Amino acid sequence: MNDSNHDPLHGVTLEQILTALVAHYQWQGLAELIDIRCFKSDPSIKSSLTFLRKTPWAREKVERLYVKLQRGKRS
């Protein structure tokens, strides 16, 4: 077994992550969980992806929330 088998983000794009989070939490819920303006003010997948690709700390929070969501679905 290699390390990629243990990485919940392996093979998942940032767009797929964001789409899954928006589908589950909606924009308002996502903005409450992660306090960034691109989720609060006229949110869109495109604008959020642009911001997240340029902002490592925000992307990290989004990825952590996604991993938490995926683990919750398995339970």
C-alpha positions in Angstrom: 0.0 0.0 0.0 1.3 3.5 -0.7 0.7 6.8 1.0 -1.9 7.9 -1.6 -4.3 5.2 -0.4 -4.4 7.0 3.0 -4.7 10.5 1.7 -8.5 11.4 1.6 -7.6 14.3 -0.8 -5.8 12.1 -3.3 -7.3 12.4 -6.8 -9.9 15.0 -5.7 -9.7 18.5 -7.3 -10.3 21.7 -5.4 -13.4 22.3 -7.5 -14.8 18.9 -6.5 -14.1 19.6 -2.9 -15.8 23.0 -3.0 -18.8 21.7 -5.0 -19.3 18.9 -2.4 -19.1 21.4 0.5 -21.5 23.8 -1.1 -23.9 20.9 -1.9 -23.8 19.8 1.8 -23.6 23.1 3.7 -24.9 25.7 1.1 -23.0 29.0 0.9 -24.4 30.4 4.1 -23.4 27.4 6.2 -20.0 27.3 4.6 -19.5 31.0 5.4 -20.4 30.3 9.0 -17.9 27.5 9.3 -15.1 29.2 7.4 -15.1 33.0 7.8 -13.9 34.2 4.4 -15.5 36.9 2.3 -15.7 34.9 -1.0 -18.2 32.6 0.8 -20.2 35.6 2.1 -20.4 38.2 -0.5 -21.9 37.1 -3.9 -20.3 33.6 -3.7 -19.6 31.5 -6.7 -17.5 28.4 -7.4 -15.3 30.4 -9.8 -14.5 33.3 -7.5 -14.0 31.0 -4.6 -11.6 28.8 -6.6 -9.6 31.8 -7.6 -9.3 33.0 -4.0 -8.5 29.5 -2.6 -5.8 28.8 -5.2 -4.0 32.0 -4.1 -4.6 31.7 -0.4 -3.0 28.6 1.2 -4.4 29.1 4.7 -8.0 29.3 3.4 -7.5 26.3 1.1 -6.2 24.3 4.1 -9.4 25.1 6.1 -11.6 24.1 3.1 -9.7 20.8 2.7 -9.9 20.0 6.4 -13.6 20.6 6.4 -14.0 18.3 3.3 -12.0 15.6 5.0 -14.2 15.9 8.1 -17.3 15.7 6.0 -16.1 12.6 4.2 -15.2 10.9 7.4 -18.6 11.7 8.8 -20.3 10.1 5.8 -18.4 6.8 6.4 -19.5 6.5 10.0 
